[in-house]
Amino acid sequence: MFGMQTIAEFDDADPTAAQFAQLVCENRPAVFRRLPHHKIPTAAERETVLAAVGDLAEVKVAVTPNGFADAIVDGVFCLPLESKMPLSEFYDLIDRENSDESPQSVHYIQSQNNNMRDGGDFINLFEHIPPDVPFATAALGAQPDAVNFWCGTRHATTSFHKDHYENLYKVLAGSKTFHLISPSESWALEERSWETSQYVRRGAFGDSNEWGAAPVYIDPQTFETHVAETRTDEFELCKRGYTRMTTRWASLDPSQTTRNSDHVSIFNSRVGAASGSLSTVLTVTLMAGDMLYLPALWSHKVEQGRGITVAINYWYDMKFGTPVFLMHQLLRGIAADAGFMERDEEIGDADEEF
């Protein structure tokens, strides 16, 4: 199976480029625990972030009624509401939410769009972190495609999904728990195309705690999207040739913290695990200073511990056409034939060198 179903641990030294290249070849996750000589970047400090970015600088913030977005909710894939607000206001909000067991809304910064470079909201913070992960850059022969900043509380949860990137994820403050499923078993997560909606506030001024979900429509020619908050919006968008947007996503959550225990038995019956066993779901918690190598194609769900969590991640492009990718696609094709998931569209360039 991919990744040997274990997580490698490095507690006394960083891996060499050759050791990391071996991990990539094996598609095996690894944790690099904080070492005495490792210094946590100053980007972990709120004062540094506010000074670098600007306390009145407007940043993109995800907002949901329950911290659960980019997930299947009531039969649709639901996106978070995205709001621009001063950075100082964001910190005030998460401070209040952190002390509340059941906040009426959950705010977090989660954009995975290279938000620390190329004109992103946190580009002025980039000088306060290492620009790359040296052993990964040496092993992969390339700089990161993207570097991202994340900040939020325990109330935000990321549902199971996979990325076509080699991901180096470092926690700067707080903690994060990752639930991991290897590419040899992620086909069992019921991945299909779901109609897409977005959380909206129903109040007259857009700041109410009365939440709903509005359908998202897309122009099939330009890929421009619009949220249809009313029936009139839907009618007008359809007249202009827009269609309901769909998103490929997994709907099962067989982790220890699942909201639906039936998902565990369904997943385990598909992958042949013993009834009630969670042996195929690997779980690891990162504390401040720890870093996770999350290989491309591994499905993962992410949760935070108490307090304010700050993290950065480095995305390195994966190689399509490798044995790992080809076996992953073969298994997904078999799973689609069995009705466990929707068949994939073509991904990647068949002529790419590897």
C-alpha positions in Angstrom: 0.0 0.0 0.0 1.0 3.6 -0.5 3.0 5.2 2.3 3.4 1.9 4.1 0.5 3.0 6.3 2.8 4.5 8.8 4.1 8.0 9.6 7.9 8.5 9.7 9.2 10.5 12.7 12.3 12.7 12.7 13.0 13.9 16.2 16.7 14.6 16.3 17.6 16.1 13.0 16.2 17.3 9.7 16.2 14.7 7.0 18.8 15.0 4.2 17.6 15.7 0.7 18.1 12.0 -0.1 16.0 10.9 2.9 13.2 13.2 1.9 13.4 12.1 -1.7 12.9 8.5 -0.4 9.8 9.6 1.5 8.4 11.2 -1.7 9.2 8.1 -3.6 7.4 6.0 -1.0 4.5 8.5 -0.8 4.9 8.2 3.0 3.9 11.0 5.5 6.5 12.2 8.0 6.6 14.4 11.0 9.5 16.6 11.9 9.3 17.5 15.6 10.5 20.8 16.9 14.2 20.6 17.7 16.1 22.8 20.2 18.0 24.6 17.4 14.8 25.3 15.5 13.5 28.8 15.9 9.7 29.4 15.4 9.4 32.2 12.8 8.3 35.5 14.2 5.2 35.2 11.9 3.7 33.3 14.9 3.5 36.5 16.9 0.4 38.6 16.5 2.4 41.8 16.9 4.6 40.8 14.0 1.6 40.0 11.8 -0.1 43.3 12.6 3.0 45.3 12.0 4.0 43.6 8.8 0.5 43.4 7.2 -1.1 46.5 8.9 -3.8 46.4 11.5 -6.2 48.2 9.2 -5.2 46.3 6.1 -8.2 44.3 4.8 -7.7 40.6 4.4 -10.0 37.8 3.1 -11.6 35.9 5.9 -13.8 32.7 5.7 -17.0 33.0 7.8 -19.4 30.1 8.6 -22.2 29.5 11.1 -20.3 26.5 12.5 -16.8 26.3 11.2 -17.7 23.5 8.8 -17.4 24.6 5.2 -15.8 23.3 2.0 -17.7 20.2 2.9 -20.9 18.3 2.1 -23.7 19.9 4.1 -27.3 18.8 3.6 -26.6 17.2 0.3 -24.6 20.0 -1.3 -21.0 21.2 -1.3 -21.1 24.3 0.8 -18.5 27.1 0.5 -17.8 29.6 3.3 -18.9 33.1 3.1 -15.9 35.2 2.2 -15.6 38.6 3.8 -12.9 41.4 3.6 -12.2 43.0 7.0 -9.4 44.8 8.8 -6.9 42.4 10.2 -7.3 43.8 13.7 -11.0 43.2 13.6 -10.4 39.6 12.6 -8.2 39.1 15.6 -10.8 40.6 17.9 -13.4 38.2 16.5 -11.4 35.1 16.9 -10.4 36.1 20.4 -14.1 36.2 21.3 -14.9 32.9 19.5 -12.0 31.2 21.2 -13.5 31.8 24.6 -17.0 30.8 23.4 -18.0 27.1 23.4 -20.7 27.7 20.8 -20.0 30.9 18.8 -22.7 32.1 16.5 -20.2 32.5 13.7 -16.7 31.2 13.0 -14.0 33.3 11.3 -10.7 31.9 10.0 -8.1 32.7 7.3 -7.7 29.7 5.1 -7.1 30.9 1.5 -4.7 28.5 -0.3 -3.9 30.9 -3.1 -0.3 31.7 -2.4 -1.4 34.4 0.0 2.1 35.0 1.3 3.5 35.8 -2.1 2.5 37.3 -5.5 0.4 40.2 -4.1 -1.4 38.1 -1.5 -2.9 39.5 1.7 0.2 38.4 3.7 3.0 39.1 1.2 4.6 41.6 3.7 4.8 38.7 6.3 6.8 36.5 3.9 10.1 38.0 5.1 9.3 36.7 8.6 9.3 33.0 7.6 11.8 30.8 5.8 11.2 31.2 2.0 11.1 27.4 1.5 12.0 24.1 3.1 15.6 23.5 2.1 15.7 19.7 2.2 12.4 19.6 0.1 13.6 22.2 -2.4 16.9 20.2 -2.8 15.1 16.9 -3.2 12.4 18.1 -5.6 14.7 20.4 -7.5 12.1 23.3 -7.4 10.9 26.1 -5.2 7.4 25.9 -3.7 4.5 26.7 -6.0 2.7 28.4 -3.2 3.2 29.5 0.4 0.1 30.0 2.5 -0.8 31.5 5.9 -3.6 30.0 8.1 -5.1 31.4 11.3 -8.2 30.3 13.3 -9.5 28.4 16.3 -10.7 24.9 17.3 -14.2 25.8 15.9 -13.0 25.5 12.3 -12.7 22.0 10.7 -11.4 21.0 7.2 -13.3 18.0 5.8 -11.5 15.1 4.0 -10.0 16.1 0.7 -6.8 15.6 -1.3 -4.3 17.9 -3.0 -2.1 17.4 -6.1 0.8 18.9 -4.2 3.7 17.7 -2.0 2.7 19.6 1.2 5.0 20.7 4.0 2.8 22.0 6.8 4.3 23.8 9.8 2.4 24.9 12.9 3.7 28.2 14.4 1.3 28.5 17.3 -1.4 26.3 18.8 -1.9 22.8 17.5 -3.4 20.9 14.6 -4.6 17.3 14.3 -4.5 15.6 10.9 -6.5 12.5 10.0 -4.9 10.8 7.0 -6.1 8.2 4.5 -3.7 6.9 1.9 -4.3 7.0 -1.9 -4.8 3.2 -1.8 -8.0 3.6 0.3 -9.2 7.1 -0.4 -11.4 5.9 -3.2 -13.8 4.6 -0.6 -14.7 8.1 0.6 -17.6 8.4 -1.8 -16.2 11.2 -4.0 -18.7 12.6 -6.4 -19.8 15.8 -8.0 -22.1 17.8 -5.7 -24.2 20.9 -6.5 -22.4 23.9 -4.9 -23.8 26.5 -2.5 -22.3 29.2 -0.3 -23.2 30.3 3.2 -25.0 33.6 3.3 -26.3 35.8 6.0 -30.0 36.5 5.7 -30.0 39.8 7.7 -30.9 43.1 6.1 -27.4 44.4 6.4 -25.5 41.2 5.9 -24.2 41.0 9.4 -27.0 39.0 10.9 -26.5 35.6 12.6 -29.4 34.2 10.6 -27.6 31.9 8.2 -28.6 30.2 5.0 -27.0 28.6 1.9 -27.5 30.1 -1.6 -26.8 28.2 -4.9 -23.7 29.1 -6.8 -23.9 29.4 -10.6 -21.1 29.4 -13.1 -20.6 30.7 -16.7 -19.4 27.6 -18.6 -17.4 29.8 -21.0 -15.6 32.2 -18.7 -15.9 30.2 -15.4 -17.1 33.3 -13.7 -19.3 32.5 -10.6 -22.2 34.2 -8.9 -24.1 33.4 -5.8 -27.9 33.5 -6.4 -29.3 34.8 -3.1 -32.9 35.1 -4.5 -35.1 33.3 -7.0 -34.8 36.4 -9.2 -31.0 36.0 -9.2 -31.3 32.4 -10.3 -33.7 33.3 -13.1 -31.5 36.1 -14.4 -28.3 33.9 -14.2 -30.0 31.0 -16.1 -31.2 33.5 -18.8 -27.5 34.5 -19.2 -26.5 30.9 -19.8 -25.1 30.2 -16.3 -25.4 26.7 -14.9 -25.4 25.3 -11.4 -21.8 24.9 -10.3 -20.7 21.4 -9.1 -17.7 20.4 -7.0 -16.0 17.0 -6.7 -15.7 16.2 -3.0 -15.7 13.2 -0.6 -18.7 12.8 1.6 -17.6 10.1 4.1 -15.7 10.9 7.3 -14.4 7.7 8.9 -12.2 9.5 11.4 -12.3 9.3 15.2 -14.1 12.7 15.4 -16.7 11.9 12.7 -20.2 13.4 13.0 -21.7 10.2 11.6 -20.6 6.9 13.0 -22.2 5.1 10.0 -19.4 6.5 7.9 -16.8 4.4 9.7 -18.6 1.1 9.0 -19.3 2.0 5.4 -15.6 2.9 4.8 -14.2 -0.1 6.6 -16.5 -2.5 4.8 -15.2 -1.1 1.5 -11.5 -1.3 2.3 -11.8 -4.7 4.1 -11.0 -3.4 7.6 -12.4 -5.1 10.7 -15.7 -3.8 11.8 -15.3 -0.7 13.9 -11.5 -0.5 13.2 -9.9 2.8 12.5 -6.6 1.3 11.6 -6.7 2.7 8.0 -7.0 6.3 9.3 -3.7 7.6 10.6 -3.9 10.5 13.1 -1.1 12.8 14.1 -1.1 16.0 16.2 1.4 18.9 15.5 2.4 21.3 18.2 4.0 24.7 17.7 7.3 24.1 15.8 6.3 20.7 14.4 6.1 20.2 10.6 4.2 17.5 8.6 5.1 16.2 5.2 1.7 15.4 3.7 2.4 13.5 0.4 0.4 14.3 -2.7 -2.9 12.5 -3.1 -3.3 11.6 0.6 -6.8 12.5 1.8 -6.8 14.5 5.0 -9.1 16.1 7.5 -7.7 18.8 9.8 -8.8 20.1 13.2 -7.3 22.6 15.7 -6.8 22.5 19.4 -7.7 25.1 22.0 -6.3 28.6 21.6 -5.4 30.5 18.4 -3.7 28.3 15.8 -1.3 29.9 13.3 0.3 27.8 10.5 2.1 28.1 7.2 2.4 25.5 4.4 4.6 25.1 1.4 3.1 23.5 -1.7 5.5 21.8 -4.1 4.2 20.6 -7.4 3.7 16.8 -7.7 4.8 14.8 -10.7 2.0 13.3 -12.7 2.7 10.0 -14.5 4.7 8.5 -11.6 3.9 4.9 -10.4 2.1 6.3 -7.4 -0.1 8.5 -9.5 -0.8 5.8 -12.1 -1.7 3.2 -9.4 -3.9 5.8 -7.7 -5.8 6.4 -10.9 -6.1 2.6 -11.5 -7.7 2.0 -8.1 -10.1 4.9 -8.6 -11.2 3.5 -12.0 -11.9 0.2 -10.4 -13.8 1.9 -7.6 -15.8 3.9 -10.1 -16.7 0.6 -11.9 -17.9 -0.7 -8.6 -20.1 2.3 -8.0 -18.1 3.6 -5.0 -17.2 7.0 -6.6 -17.7 9.0 -9.7 -15.3 8.4 -12.6 -12.4 10.9 -12.8 -11.9 13.3 -15.7 -8.5 13.4 -17.2 -5.9 14.9 -14.8 -2.5 16.1 -15.7 -0.5 15.9 -19.0 0.2 12.5 -20.3 3.3 13.8 -22.0 4.9 15.3 -18.9 8.4 14.1 -18.1 8.9 12.2 -14.9 
